[in-house]
Amino acid sequence: LIEEIADAEIAGFAEGREFAIGPAMQRITLRAILRAVFGATGRELAELERLLPPWTTLASRMATLPRLQRDLGPLSPWGRMLRLRARVDAVLDDLIATAKADPELGERPDVLALLVQATHVDGAPMTDEEIRDQLVTMLAAGHETTAHQLSWAVERLSRHPGALARLVEEVDAGGRAYRDATIREVQRTRPVIFFAGRHTMQPYELGGHVLPEGVLIASAASMTHFDPRLFDEPDRF
């Protein structure tokens, strides 16, 4: 499925001139998730492809601004985000209802079909709201991050033609070791998530200092990627 989606996108690439790769990669990852995870096709696929990019962009920005997370109407950032989410939820409700009514649900390969059939420890099925939240979590975690990492891979390989040539040779020979190493090296040198943020919910002691409630703590774990104690020539791809 991913190969089919990627081939369709690559077929439309411009030849002989530079173009922005990011939007193309986002189309690939979004469609792959919508089809493989959401099981979306037809009208629902087109509607989600239209709604989700602006919603995920707005939601990711608002996640770091808790003081602005108030609905002050459809023109406020949080209000726009909530209304976009409501429209996304309406489409997801249709997909969930269709899945539940599908007599061949057990034969479907998408993740939505698995979630509809899943039960809690007590045997109770997941609610529609729980299923929606799981689907949206997978989308938010896997859509833009994967697209950005793929875009950086193109950037790195375009600047290192020797590595690209070696990858092509390995693919032709049926290997994968150098490809796997390249994927990890792209993630090391161009991490798309540079830090993890947490807000203090109560006074918190850190390094001998007491931080009050509501402080954002950012742990830049990716700095270890460039630590010469861990990597020889850490700035070299």
Phi, psi and chi 1 to 4 in degrees:
 res  aa     phi    psi   chi1   chi2   chi3   chi4
   1 LEU       -  -45.8  175.5   62.8      -      -
   2 ILE   -65.4  -38.8  -67.7  172.9      -      -
   3 GLU   -62.1  -42.3 -178.6 -179.6   12.1      -
   4 GLU   -61.8  -45.1  171.8 -167.7  -32.6      -
   5 ILE   -66.3  -42.9  -66.9  168.3      -      -
   6 ALA   -65.0  -43.4      -      -      -      -
   7 ASP   -60.2  -41.6  -79.6  -14.8      -      -
   8 ALA   -63.8  -39.2      -      -      -      -
   9 GLU   -71.5  -44.9 -178.6   67.2   31.4      -
  10 ILE   -63.4  -30.8  -68.8  170.0      -      -
  11 ALA   -60.3  -23.8      -      -      -      -
  12 GLY   -97.3    5.6      -      -      -      -
  13 PHE   -64.5  142.8  -80.9    4.8      -      -
  14 ALA   -70.9  143.7      -      -      -      -
  15 GLU  -112.0  137.7  -65.9 -172.9   19.0      -
  16 GLY    83.6    3.7      -      -      -      -
  17 ARG  -148.7  154.7   64.4  177.0  176.6   83.9
  18 GLU   -75.4  149.6  -67.7 -175.5   -7.7      -
  19 PHE  -152.9  161.3   64.6   96.7      -      -
  20 ALA   -72.3  124.8      -      -      -      -
  21 ILE   -86.9  -24.3 -164.5   66.5      -      -
  22 GLY   -54.8  -52.6      -      -      -      -
  23 PRO   -59.6  -36.1  -25.9   35.5      -      -
  24 ALA   -65.6  -43.4      -      -      -      -
  25 MET   -65.8  -35.1  -67.2  -57.4 -179.4      -
  26 GLN   -66.7  -37.2  -73.2 -169.8  -27.8      -
  27 ARG   -64.6  -38.9  -74.1 -169.6  -67.3  -89.8
  28 ILE   -64.9  -51.1  -70.5  173.1      -      -
  29 THR   -68.4  -37.6   58.0      -      -      -
  30 LEU   -64.7  -47.3  177.7   59.4      -      -
  31 ARG   -66.0  -37.2  178.5  157.9  -74.4 -155.7
  32 ALA   -62.7  -43.9      -      -      -      -
  33 ILE   -67.6  -42.9  -71.2  176.0      -      -
  34 LEU   -63.9  -35.4  -70.3  179.3      -      -
  35 ARG   -85.0  -44.0  -71.1 -177.3   59.0 -175.5
  36 ALA   -80.0  -33.4      -      -      -      -
  37 VAL   -97.6  -50.8  176.0      -      -      -
  38 PHE   -82.3  -20.3  -71.4   44.4      -      -
  39 GLY    67.5   27.6      -      -      -      -
  40 ALA   -84.7  139.7      -      -      -      -
  41 THR  -144.3  169.7   57.9      -      -      -
  42 GLY    57.1 -132.8      -      -      -      -
  43 ARG   -61.4  -43.0 -179.7 -168.9   66.2   80.7
  44 GLU   -62.9  -39.7  -70.8   88.9   -4.6      -
  45 LEU   -61.9  -47.6  176.7   63.4      -      -
  46 ALA   -64.0  -40.4      -      -      -      -
  47 GLU   -67.1  -42.8 -174.6   73.9   -3.1      -
  48 LEU   -69.3  -35.9  -71.0  171.2      -      -
  49 GLU   -63.2  -28.1  -74.6 -175.3  -37.3      -
  50 ARG   -82.5  -38.3 -175.5  175.8   63.7   84.8
  51 LEU   -84.4  -36.5  -69.3  172.9      -      -
  52 LEU   -71.0  -41.1  -74.4  169.1      -      -
  53 PRO   -57.4  -49.4  -28.3   37.6      -      -
  54 PRO   -66.7  -31.6   20.6  -31.6      -      -
  55 TRP   -69.0  -46.7  177.4   76.0      -      -
  56 THR   -65.4  -37.0   53.6      -      -      -
  57 THR   -62.8  -47.7  -61.4      -      -      -
  58 LEU   -67.1  -42.1 -175.2   56.2      -      -
  59 ALA   -64.9  -39.7      -      -      -      -
  60 SER   -65.6  -34.7   63.5      -      -      -
  61 ARG   -71.3  -42.4  -68.1  171.7  180.0  168.4
  62 MET   -69.9  -23.7  -63.6  -57.7  -61.6      -
  63 ALA   -61.8  -27.2      -      -      -      -
  64 THR   -95.2    4.0   60.9      -      -      -
  65 LEU  -127.2   70.7  -58.8  169.2      -      -
  66 PRO   -61.0  -28.0   20.5  -32.0      -      -
  67 ARG   -70.0  -20.1  -66.5 -177.2 -179.3  179.4
  68 LEU   -94.6    3.8  -65.9 -177.9      -      -
  69 GLN   -83.4   63.3  -66.6  177.0    9.5      -
  70 ARG  -134.8  136.9  -66.6 -174.6  -64.5  166.7
  71 ASP   -83.3  101.2 -173.5   -0.9      -      -
  72 LEU  -105.5   24.2  -59.2  177.5      -      -
  73 GLY   110.7  171.7      -      -      -      -
  74 PRO   -65.8  -15.3   22.2  -32.7      -      -
  75 LEU   -91.9  -13.1  -63.1 -178.9      -      -
  76 SER   -78.7  151.0   65.6      -      -      -
  77 PRO   -56.8  -47.3  -24.9   33.8      -      -
  78 TRP   -67.2  -37.6 -170.0 -109.9      -      -
  79 GLY   -63.5  -41.2      -      -      -      -
  80 ARG   -63.4  -43.2  -70.1 -157.8  -48.5  -87.2
  81 MET   -61.8  -44.3 -162.0  -85.6  -63.8      -
  82 LEU   -64.3  -38.0  -68.5  177.6      -      -
  83 ARG   -73.4  -35.2  -75.8  156.9 -179.4   78.7
  84 LEU   -64.1  -42.9  -84.7  170.4      -      -
  85 ARG   -62.0  -38.0  174.6   63.2 -166.7  -92.1
  86 ALA   -63.2  -37.4      -      -      -      -
  87 ARG   -71.1  -37.9  -67.2  164.2   66.0 -174.1
  88 VAL   -62.4  -44.7  169.1      -      -      -
  89 ASP   -60.6  -36.7  -77.0  -10.3      -      -
  90 ALA   -63.1  -41.5      -      -      -      -
  91 VAL   -67.2  -41.6  179.6      -      -      -
  92 LEU   -64.3  -36.6  -65.4 -177.1      -      -
  93 ASP   -60.0  -39.8  -76.6  -19.4      -      -
  94 ASP   -63.8  -42.6  -70.8  -17.5      -      -
  95 LEU   -64.7  -40.3  -72.9  173.4      -      -
  96 ILE   -65.8  -43.3  -66.6  168.9      -      -
  97 ALA   -62.8  -41.4      -      -      -      -
  98 THR   -63.3  -41.6  -60.2      -      -      -
  99 ALA   -63.9  -43.1      -      -      -      -
 100 LYS   -64.3  -29.6  -72.1 -179.0  174.2  179.3
 101 ALA   -90.5   -2.3      -      -      -      -
 102 ASP   -76.9  116.9 -170.2  -14.8      -      -
 103 PRO   -66.4  -17.2   24.4  -34.0      -      -
 104 GLU  -108.5   31.6  -60.7 -179.1   -4.8      -
 105 LEU   -57.0  -40.3  178.9   63.5      -      -
 106 GLY   -65.3  -16.9      -      -      -      -
 107 GLU   -96.0   -7.3  -54.9  -59.0  -41.4      -
 108 ARG   -74.8  141.4  -75.2  176.6   44.2  166.4
 109 PRO   -92.6   -6.2   33.7  -35.5      -      -
 110 ASP   -79.5  159.0   54.0  -87.2      -      -
 111 VAL   -67.7  -34.2  176.6      -      -      -
 112 LEU   -56.1  -41.7  170.7   58.3      -      -
 113 ALA   -62.0  -37.1      -      -      -      -
 114 LEU   -68.2  -40.0  -62.5  176.7      -      -
 115 LEU   -67.1  -39.0  -67.7  174.4      -      -
 116 VAL   -62.5  -33.5  168.2      -      -      -
 117 GLN   -88.1  -11.2  -60.7  171.2   82.0      -
 118 ALA   -72.8  153.2      -      -      -      -
 119 THR  -132.7  158.0   59.8      -      -      -
 120 HIS   -76.4  176.9  -66.1  -71.8      -      -
 121 VAL   -59.0  -34.1  175.6      -      -      -
 122 ASP   -82.6    3.9   61.8    1.2      -      -
 123 GLY    91.6   -6.2      -      -      -      -
 124 ALA   -75.1  140.3      -      -      -      -
 125 PRO   -72.5  161.7   27.5  -34.6      -      -
 126 MET   -69.1  143.7  -64.1  175.3   65.6      -
 127 THR   -75.5  162.2   66.0      -      -      -
 128 ASP   -59.4  -37.6  -72.7    1.7      -      -
 129 GLU   -64.6  -41.1 -177.6  178.6   11.0      -
 130 GLU   -63.8  -41.8  -72.1  174.0  -36.1      -
 131 ILE   -64.3  -44.0  -65.5  173.0      -      -
 132 ARG   -58.8  -44.2  -73.2 -159.6  -48.5  -97.9
 133 ASP   -65.4  -37.8  -76.6  -11.7      -      -
 134 GLN   -64.2  -43.4  -68.0  -71.5  -12.8      -
 135 LEU   -63.1  -45.3  -68.2  172.3      -      -
 136 VAL   -67.1  -35.8  168.4      -      -      -
 137 THR   -61.6  -45.7  -63.9      -      -      -
 138 MET   -62.9  -36.1  -77.1 -176.4  -92.3      -
 139 LEU   -67.5  -49.3  172.7   87.4      -      -
 140 ALA   -64.3  -36.5      -      -      -      -
 141 ALA   -78.7  -25.9      -      -      -      -
 142 GLY  -112.9  -12.3      -      -      -      -
 143 HIS   -81.7  -70.8  160.3   43.2      -      -
 144 GLU   -69.1  -39.3  -73.5 -166.9  -49.5      -
 145 THR   -60.2  -45.9   50.5      -      -      -
 146 THR   -66.2  -41.3  -53.6      -      -      -
 147 ALA   -62.7  -41.8      -      -      -      -
 148 HIS   -67.4  -38.7  -67.8  161.0      -      -
 149 GLN   -65.9  -39.8 -162.4   70.8   77.6      -
 150 LEU   -63.7  -38.8  -71.9  167.0      -      -
 151 SER   -64.9  -41.2  -60.0      -      -      -
 152 TRP   -65.5  -33.1  -81.7  117.9      -      -
 153 ALA   -61.4  -42.3      -      -      -      -
 154 VAL   -63.2  -42.4  172.2      -      -      -
 155 GLU   -61.8  -46.9 -175.6  -87.6  -21.0      -
 156 ARG   -64.2  -45.4  -69.8  -72.5   76.7 -161.4
 157 LEU   -71.6  -31.5  -68.3  172.9      -      -
 158 SER   -66.9  -25.6   68.1      -      -      -
 159 ARG   -93.4   -6.4  -63.8  179.1 -172.2  -86.3
 160 HIS  -132.1   73.6  -63.8   83.1      -      -
 161 PRO   -60.1  -26.6   19.7  -31.4      -      -
 162 GLY   -64.7  -41.4      -      -      -      -
 163 ALA   -66.3  -39.2      -      -      -      -
 164 LEU   -63.6  -44.1  178.5   58.1      -      -
 165 ALA   -61.9  -39.6      -      -      -      -
 166 ARG   -66.7  -36.7 -175.3  170.5  169.7 -177.4
 167 LEU   -63.1  -43.7  -78.0  169.0      -      -
 168 VAL   -61.7  -44.2  172.6      -      -      -
 169 GLU   -60.3  -41.6  -68.9  175.5    4.2      -
 170 GLU   -67.0  -41.7 -176.6 -174.6   66.6      -
 171 VAL   -60.2  -44.9  168.6      -      -      -
 172 ASP   -61.4  -29.6  -69.4  -17.2      -      -
 173 ALA   -89.7   -3.9      -      -      -      -
 174 GLY    83.8   16.4      -      -      -      -
 175 GLY   -93.2  178.0      -      -      -      -
 176 ARG  -151.0   -8.0   61.1  175.5  -63.9  165.0
 177 ALA   -61.5  -45.6      -      -      -      -
 178 TYR   -68.7  -34.3 -170.9   73.0      -      -
 179 ARG   -63.2  -46.2  179.8 -175.5   61.8 -171.0
 180 ASP   -62.3  -40.5  -70.4   -9.8      -      -
 181 ALA   -64.4  -38.5      -      -      -      -
 182 THR   -64.5  -43.4  -58.6      -      -      -
 183 ILE   -57.1  -45.7  -68.8  169.8      -      -
 184 ARG   -67.9  -35.3  -74.5  165.8  173.3   76.1
 185 GLU   -70.7  -36.0 -177.0   68.2  -12.1      -
 186 VAL   -62.8  -43.0  170.7      -      -      -
 187 GLN   -65.9  -33.3  -67.7  173.8  -37.6      -
 188 ARG   -70.7  -46.8 -177.3 -171.8   72.0   82.0
 189 THR   -85.0  -22.7   57.9      -      -      -
 190 ARG  -134.6   63.5  -66.1  -66.2 -174.1  -89.9
 191 PRO   -68.3  134.4   25.6  -33.3      -      -
 192 VAL   -85.3  -22.9  -63.3      -      -      -
 193 ILE  -110.6  102.6  -57.1  -64.2      -      -
 194 PHE   -84.7  -28.5 -158.7   82.6      -      -
 195 PHE  -148.4  160.4   64.8   87.3      -      -
 196 ALA  -110.8  131.6      -      -      -      -
 197 GLY  -107.9  143.2      -      -      -      -
 198 ARG  -138.6  138.5  -65.4  -68.7 -175.6  -89.1
 199 HIS   -95.8  136.8  -73.7   95.7      -      -
 200 THR   -71.5  128.6   54.8      -      -      -
 201 MET   -92.2  -12.7  -54.1  -58.8  -69.4      -
 202 GLN  -156.7  167.6   59.5 -170.4   34.4      -
 203 PRO   -52.3  135.0  -29.4   37.1      -      -
 204 TYR  -136.7  131.2  179.7   76.6      -      -
 205 GLU   -90.3  128.6 -176.6  176.7  -14.8      -
 206 LEU  -141.6  117.1  178.6   65.8      -      -
 207 GLY    59.7   34.6      -      -      -      -
 208 GLY    84.9    2.2      -      -      -      -
 209 HIS  -116.4  141.2  -58.1  -84.2      -      -
 210 VAL   -97.2  116.9  177.3      -      -      -
 211 LEU   -92.9  134.8  -56.7  177.8      -      -
 212 PRO   -74.2  172.0   27.0  -33.9      -      -
 213 GLU   -62.8  142.5  176.5 -174.6  -17.2      -
 214 GLY    89.6   11.0      -      -      -      -
 215 VAL   -90.7  138.1  171.1      -      -      -
 216 LEU   -88.3  121.6  174.4   63.0      -      -
 217 ILE  -104.5  124.9  -58.0  173.7      -      -
 218 ALA  -114.0  120.2      -      -      -      -
 219 SER  -101.9  106.5  173.5      -      -      -
 220 ALA   -86.4   71.2      -      -      -      -
 221 ALA   -60.6  -27.2      -      -      -      -
 222 SER   -68.4  -13.5  -65.9      -      -      -
 223 MET   -62.4  -25.2  -69.1 -179.7   69.9      -
 224 THR   -65.8  -21.2   61.5      -      -      -
 225 HIS   -65.2  -21.4  -63.6 -168.6      -      -
 226 PHE  -116.2   21.3  -56.1   96.3      -      -
 227 ASP   -86.0  116.5 -170.4  -26.0      -      -
 228 PRO   -64.2  -15.7   21.3  -32.0      -      -
 229 ARG   -73.9  -18.3  -64.9  170.1  -61.5  178.1
 230 LEU  -108.0  -29.2  -57.5  174.9      -      -
 231 PHE  -133.0  131.7  -62.7   96.9      -      -
 232 ASP   -70.1  133.2  -65.0  -29.3      -      -
 233 GLU    48.4   63.8  -59.6 -178.3   86.4      -
 234 PRO   -63.2  -23.1   22.5  -33.7      -      -
 235 ASP   -85.3   -5.2  -66.1  -32.8      -      -
 236 ARG   -93.8  135.1  179.2  170.1  173.1  -99.8
 237 PHE   -82.9      -  178.8   71.8      -      -
